[in-house]
Each structure stands twice: as structure tokens, then as C-alpha cells.
Amino acid sequence: MFAHNLFLAWKSLRQNPVLSLLMIGAIGLGIGVCMTTLTVYTLMSNNPIPQKSSVLYAVQLDSWDPNEAWGEPNQPPSQLNWRDTQALLKSEIPQRQVAMFRSGFAVQEPGNKLPAFLAEARVTTADFFEMFQVPFIYGGGWDASADHDQQQLVVLSKKTNDTVFGGTNSVGKTLKLDDREFRVVGVTEDWNPTPKFYDLNNGSFAKPEELYVPFGLVEPLELKSFGNTNGWKPEQINSYQDFLNAEEVWIQYWAELPDAKSREAYQAFIDHYVGEQKKLGRYPRPLNNQLTNVVDWMRINEVVTEDSKVLLGLSFLFLAVCLLNIVGLLLSKFLGKSGETALRRALGATHWQILQKNLVEVGLIGLLGGVLGLLLAFAGLQGVKLLYRGYERLVQLNGELLLVALGIALASSLIAGLYPAWRAARLAPAGLLKTQ
């Protein structure tokens, strides 16, 4: 029966192509606008590490200006300074902990066959790779001794390994970073957490770095931060050591706390540390140290902007307007075929059979509109990509979103067509047959 109704629906669409195209176009336009904004919104609000997001905490110490909070409402700085970082690294409470910042190096491959190029690097402690579940093609990360012993090791991204070593296993090989030899210990698989939750200071949707080097090299190599560095009071900085001793914040810090007990213990640890620093004349603000999990961290840092939420709401309102127009077009179409409907009823078709036939036609219109909407959404996302450089990862329609688009198209068309289909099915056949 369904196949027969589907055949009749296709035949009906072909009998009045202009009206059919208008309805398909209306649904397609509404779905296209909705899916463009929904795709961006979904990827913006995506949980980038769902299996661990509840146990990973961004660490904030309120070392800021006594007269003005870092952020509203009463938010501590999102980064730490060097002195506090060194103190926190001594704690044994977290299962894992990571201190890190963004930097960069001039990279030269061993044979000097390629020109040197500048690559962004993440200077980080050993726990980074396991804590954030970074996948590897070859090798792995370094251990804690590499940080303590200031070993010149490097982990390469797949892209960098392809450029320098042609994609081969480069573990154990060396390359020059700023004219210093580093030994490769690992090559990461393509790894693009979206949003880039572990470092929202330098762009929520920035690409991961191309190199990773041990945090223990900061002092001996005087590594510079390529990210945000902020301070709240004038300080005289004449040397790199002055910079390390300053109150300026530039290091991101995360702790993995697997249960409530460890979280409470770590909160007590950082509160005690700040209390001791207050006795030395530091930390003039009231005690306000925070541990924030991944999802709340993205919310606090407004990864999903208010503009995105408004645009999403407006897009669905636009779809609703399109559906209202379709209701009128369907009423016109079904009531215009009242003679055919009356004849079917006279030949024994029930109200339910007529309603089924009409709803199959509505569903077909919805699916065709959904396909058109996907094409329009793809075009819209390409436009977003051209307008907003660096947001390429937010404009990709995955399989799940494709199904969502077709589902919305089918559901919305059936909702819009339910009244016209019911109205046509309830027409009394006797009076209509007399007028034919």
C-alpha cells in the first residue's frame, strides 16, 4: 500500500510541477538556513572530550588587581604566572597535571634540503598526551624525567612529520629547532579537538600546534610565549628571569581529579598555597581560587556566543514562516483535487486511506525539500568558511547532521501537511460528486 501511495504521490507532484517546486523550494530554503546555523552551533557547543570532561579541571588562582576582577562576574585570571606554576607542579594530589603555553620554532630538516619554516609549538609537561588522549602514529610522549632533566625532545604532528620526514617513522631521528638539535620521540595522529578547550586564550577554534616540547626547557632555552600574556601592575622587566619572576600570567594549567575526594583535597591545597602567599604580600584579592571542568570552562569563556544562539533561534523562526506558506499551498493543492478525492471515497476508500495517501505525498515533498536544503546548507557553510578564516572545522556537515536535516525536513513537512491532508480526507463525497 505504501509503495502504491508513493507512486501516486510522485505522479501528483509531476502533474503540477510549479506548485510542487514552490513547496520543495520553501522547505529547502528553510532547512538550508537552519542547517547552516545549526551545524556551526552544534560544533561550537560540542563536548570535545566527553569521556573525561567531568574530571579535567582548569585551575585558576585569583592573583589579579585588588580593585578590579579579571572578568565578570568576579572571575580569576584564566592563566597562571611562572612562580605559581612551579609551586603547583609539586603537588601529588592530581592523577595528572599539565602546565603549558603556546610558542614557536624555526624548523630545519636534517638534510637541509627544505627551507626552514616557522612552526607553532606547545611547550608542555609530560602528562599532556595521556591526559588529553592524544593519539599517536609512531612512538609517544616523553616521561616526567624529560622535564626535570631538560631533555631536548620533540613530538611532531602528522603534518610536520609528513613535511620533514615524508611521513616515515621518524622516532629517534633529529631535527633542528632554532638551530638546536631535538630528538623525535613521537608523531601524533591528526588530532583536532573542537573547540580547542585546553587553550581558549589563543582562539577557541585554532588548530593544534605542529610541535610539542618539554616544559623543562623554558628556563634554559628562554622560550617565549606566542600566546596571551597579561599583567595588572607595572613591573620592571629587564631580563628573562625578571619575566619569570613577574606577576604576569601566561601559562595554562589543568589538573585531572578523578573523584570528589581528590577535587576537595586539591581545592584545599591551592587555597592553602594562596593563603601562604598572602602572608608574603601577594594575592591582594579575597580568596577566590577555582577548579572548572571542561563544559563549564567553555561556558565561562563564551565559546558559544550569544549571537550564535540568536541566529539559531531566528533560523528556526524562518523555517516556521516557510512552513506556514506550505500549509496554504497544500490546502490549495489538496482542495483543488477534491473531485478525485470524492471519487475515491465513493469507490470505498476510507478517511484514513485518503489521509495516508496525502501524508505520503507531504512526506515526499519534505524529503525532496530536505535534499535541496542540504545542498543549500553546504553552499551556506562554504560562504561561512570564506567569511571567517580559521573556522574551517565549524563548517563540516557530518553524517549525524545529514540525518538530522532530513529528519527535520520530514517532520516539519508532516506537521505542516497534517491539517491540509486531514481537511481533504474529511470532505463529504456526495456533494462534491454532484458538482463534477
N, C-alpha and C positions, 0 to 999 in steps of 0.2 A: 504493500500500500504506500509506504514512504517513497519507494522508487517511482511509482506512478505519479504521486503528488509532486515529486521533484521534477519529473518530465513536464508536467503541466505548468509548474512554476517557471521553468526555463522558456517554455513556449509563450507564456503570458508576458514575460519580460521582452521577448522579441517582437510581440505584437504591437507594443507601444514603446519603442526604443528611447524616444526623447524623455518621456516621463521616468522610465527606468533609469536612464543615465543621470537624471536630476537627483533621484533618490540615492543612487550609489555614490554620486559625487558629494552629496550633502554628508552622508555618513563618512565617506573617505576623508573629506576635509576636516570634519570634527575629530576623527580618530588620528589623523596626521598631526594636528595641533596638540592633542592630548598626549600622544606617544612621544613627541619631541620633548615636551616639558617633563613628562613622567620618567623618561629614560635618564635625563640629566638629574632629576630629583632623586631617583632610586639609587643611582651610583654615588651621588653626593652623600646620601644618608646610609649607605651600605656599611655594615659592620665588617671591617677589614680583616679581623682575626676572631671570628665568633667562638672558636673553641677555647680561647684563652682571654677574651676581652674582660671577663669578670675578675681575673686575678692579676692583671697587669695594671700598675698604678703610676701615673705621672706624679713626680714629687715636686712640691712647691714649698719654699721657705720664704716667709714674708720679711725680706731684708730691705724693703723699699722705704721711700721717703715718709717720715712720720706725719707730714702734713697732707699727704695725698696718696691714696691707694693706687696700686699698679693698674687695676682695672675695676670696672663696676660689675656687680656690687661687692666691693671690698675684696677683690681678687689679688692674691700674691703674684709675684712675677712668675712667668712660665718657664724661666731658666734659672740656673744657679751660677755662682761665681766659682773660681778655681779653689779657693780656700775651703769653702763648704763642701765642694765635691770630694776633695781629698778626705775630709772627715767622714762623710757618709760612706765612702768606699770601704772603710774599716769595719762597718757593721757586718755581722754574720747572720742577721735575722732573715733577710730576704733569701728565697731559694736561688734567685738570680738577680743581678742588678747591673744596670748599664749606664755609664756616663759617655756622652758623645757630642759631637758637633760636626758641622759641615766645613770642609776645607777643599784644597785642590793641589794638584801637582802637574808639572810638565813631564809627560811620559815619553820615554825613548826606548824603542825595542832594541834587543841585544845587538843585532847586526847593523844597526844604524841605516837600514835600507829604507825605512819610512821616516818622513819628517816628524819631529817631536810635536805632540799635541797636548792641549790642556785638558785634564780630566777632573771632574768633581770627585771628591773623596769624602768618606765618612770616617772620622777618627773616633774609634770606639773601643770599649773594653771587650774582653773575650766572650762574655755571656750573650752578646748581641745576637749571634746567629741562632743559637738554640732557643733563646728567649722569644724571638720573633719568628721562629720557624722558617728560616731562610733555606730554601732548597739548593742543593749543590749538584753540579755535573761531575766535577772532579775534586778530590780532596775534601777539605772542610775548613773550619775556622782555626784560630790559634787557641792555646790554653792560657791560663792566668799568668804563667811564668813569663810569657812573651811580653806582657805589660810590665811586670816587675823588672825583667832583665833588659828592657828597652831593645827588644829584637826587631830588626828591620824586615818585617814580614808584610805580605800583602795578599788580600783576597781580591780577585778580579771578577767583574761582571762578565756574563757571557759575551756581551757586545765588545767589551775591551779585549777579552781573550781572542775573539774572532779577528779583531783588528791587528793585534800584536803577534799572536801565535797561530793565526789561521784556523782557530777552533780546535787545535790539538790539545792533548793533556799537557798542560804547562806546569803542573805541580813539580816543584824542585828547581824550575828554571828561574833565571833572574832577569830583571829589567830595571832601568834607571828611572827614579822619580826625583826630579830636581837634582840630577847628577849624582844621586846616591843609589847604590845597588840594594834592591829589595828582592827577597826570595818569595816566590809564589807558593802559597800553601793550599789554595783552594780556588775554584771557579764556580760562581753561583749560576743556577738556572735563571731563566727570566723570572723576575720577582717584582711585581708591581702592586703592592697593597694600595687599594683605593678606598678612602682617602689615605694619604701618607701620614697616618696617625701619630707615628713616633717622633715626627718633627713637623708640627704645624706652623712653626715660626717662619719657615722658609718656603711656604707655599703648600696648601692642603693637598694639591694635586700635582705637585712637582714629581719629576721622575726620580727613581732611586739613584744613588751615586754609582759611579763606574769603578771605584776602588774602595777598599776598606783597609785601614792600617791601625796598629795597636795604639791605644790611648797613652801608653807609657812613653811614647815618642814625643809627646807635647813639649816637655821641657828641653830635652837635649837637642831637638831639631827646631825649637821655637816655632812650632806650627801655628799658622794664622787661621783665624776663623773666617770663613766665607759667608757666614750667616749673620743673623741679627745680634748686635752687641749693644746693651743698654745700661746706662747708669743714671743715678738720680742726684749725685752731688759732684762738685768739681774736684778732680784729683789730678795730681801732677804725675804724669807717666812719661818717664824718660828712657825706659828700658823694658825689655820683655818681662823681666822679673817684676818690675813695677806694675805691669799689666796683670800678671798673675796674682799679685797681692791686692789689687784694687777691688772695689765693691761691685764692679760692672758684672752683669750677668750675661752669659753666652753659651752655657752648657746645658743640654737637655739631660734629664735624669729620670730613669724608670726603675721600678722595683717589682719583682714578681713575688706576690704574697699569696700562697695557695689557700689560706683559710682565715677565718675571723681572728683566731688567736695570734697568728703572725702579723696580721694587719694592726691589731691593737698594740702589740709589742713594738712594732716599727714606728707607729704614731707616737708612742711614749718615748722612743729613742730620739726621734727628731725634735720633739718638744723639749726633752731634757738637754739636747745639744744646744738648741736656741737659747734656752734659759741660761746655760753656762756662758754663751756668747754675750748675752745681755749684761752679765757681770763685768765683761771686758769693754763695755761701752758700745757694743754693736747692737743691731736689731732694735731700733727705737720704737717700732710699732708694737701694738698689742699682739700677743701670741696668736698666730693665725696660719699655722702650717697645714697643708692639705695633701691628701692622697686621693687621686681621682682616677677612676677606671676609664677604659678606652671610650666607651659610649658617652659617658658624662663629659669626658675630656673634649670630644668632638662637639658636644652641645655647647659647652662653655666657650669654646673657641669659634662658635658660629660657623662651622663647616657648611651647614645648610643655612643659607642666608634667608632673611625674611622675604626678599624679592623673589627667591625661588618658590617659596610657599605661596605667595600671592599669585605668581604666574601659573602655578599648578592649579589653583582654585579657579582662575579665570579661564584656563583651557577647558576645564570640565563644564564651566558655565557656557562656553562657546559650543561644546558638544550638545548640551541641553537645548540650546537655541536651534541647532541643526535638527535635532530630533523632533522638536515642535513643528518645524517646517515639514518634516517627513510625515508626521501624523496627518496633516492636511492633504498632502499628496496621496497618501494611502487611502484616505477616505474618498478622495475623488476617484481613484483607480478602482477600488472595490465596489463603490456605489454605482460607478459607471458600468459595471458588469453585472448589475442586479438581475437583468433578464436571464443571463446564463446561470446565475445562482438559483433563480426561481425554477428554471427548468430542471436543474439537478435535484432540487428539493422535491419537485413533483414526481421525479423518477425514483424517489425513495431515499435520497441522501439525507442523513440526519444533520442536526445543527452541529454536532461535534465533528462530523466528517467535513463539513464545509469550513468549520473553524480550523481544523487540521490543515486542510489544503491551503487556506490563506496564510496560516502561520509558517508553513514550509516556504511559501513564496517570500514572506518577510525575512525569514532566516537566510534564504539565498541572497537576497538583497544585502543583508547585513554582512555576510561572508565576503561578497564581492567588494562591498564598501571597505571592509577590513583590509583586504589585499591592497586596494588603492591607497588606504590610509597608511599602510606600511611603506609603500613607495614614497608617499609624501613625507612621512616621518624621516625616512632615510635622507631625502633631499634637505629637509629642515635641519637635521643633525650635521650634515656636511656644511650647511651655512653657519651653524654654531661653531664648528671647527675652524672655519675661515675667519670668523669674527673674533674668537677668543683663543689665541695661540697658547699652547701648553695644557689645554683641556681635552686633548685627544681621547683620553681614557674615559671621558664622560659622555662620549657621543657614539657609543657602540651598542647596537641592538643585539642582545644575546638571544638564545633560544627561548629562555623563560619569558622575556619581554615580547617576543613574537607571539607566543601563545596567549599572553595577557592581552595583546592588541586584538587578536581575533576573538578572544572571549568577550572583551568589552564591546566589540562591534556587533557580535551575535546577540549578546544580552540586551544592549541598548536598542537594537532594531526590533527585537521581540517585544520589549517594553513599549516602544513607540507604536508597534503594529498591533498590539493586543486589542485596543479599543476598536480601531477600524475593522479588524478581522472579525471581532465579536459582533459588531454592528451589522456587518454584511451577512453574517451567518444567521442573525435573528430576523431578517426580512421575511415577511409573510409571502409565500409564493403565489397565492391565489390572485391577489390584486395585481401583482406585477405581470402575471401571465395574460391577464385581460388587456393590459395596455400594450402588449407586444404585437 
